[in-house]
Amino acid sequence: MTHDDHALARDLATEAGALLLRLRSDRGFGDLRALREAGDRESHVYLTEALARQRPGDSVLSEEGKDELSRLDAERVWIVDPLDGTREYAEEGRGDWAVHVALWERGGLTAGAVALPSQGKTLSTAEPMAMHGPPAGRIRVAVSRTRPPEFTRRLADHLDIDVDLVPIGSAGAKVAAVLLGDVDAYVHAGGQYEWDSAAPVAVAHAFGAHASRIDGSSLTYNQEDTNLPDILVCHPEMAPTLLAGIRAVL
């Protein structure tokens, strides 16, 4: 048993990702629906059973599990998305899917990890890195592949800089792209839940990024209603410009 929550989040996300890679290799892509369902189920079982062994006194909120509202009275809640980007997972050759593991304690997120198994990477609060500096001139904004919010196109037209909208699959992959410098910001308003953003936001904060609702308010977790529909993640120096632009076009 590891007593380091940061290391535990990292290790569990990485190990669940390895399980998902093996499952995809073994099953192939002949039945995409069955592959997606198996990925969701087997990663969920692995994570929840591992947390029950490693942290038996903690609560767990998982996208694939029953929401036990007793978590609202808990001091520690693990918020996990066993397979973020299920659509991309079942598309051969795609790497923009992830595994999310985050820990919420009274007051907010305290540890987290985003595994990108097909990319061979795990970003975590155990090993935070410094972000690249803010871009000069043209900026690249990650948006949903399937539900890019219309206001992001209006935002691109409104800002006095060139903006490229970059479709990426899972929320974790989008935030990781910001933190690694592959894009400059992630903006979303098409609907999400706590498990979609908890681990990415924990990691973003550890890396020194700005992460908020698109109105600039804080992202809050372990709420009775798990809906958390919008998010902005970017370099902190970019946040005032982007938030002002979002307010102008909403």
Secondary structure, DSSP 8 states (H G I E B T S, - for coil): ----HHHHHHHHHHHHHHHHHHHHHHHTTS-HHHHHHHHHHHHHHHHHHHHHHH-TTSEEEETTS---GGGGG-SEEEEEEEEE-HHHHTSTT----EEEEEEEETTEEEEEEEEEGGGTEEEETTS--------SS-EEEEEESS---HHHHHHHHHSSS-EEEEEESSHHHHHHHHHTTSSSEEEE-S--BHHHHHHHHHHHHHTT-EEE-TTS-----S-SS-B---EEEE-TTTHHHHHHHHHHH-
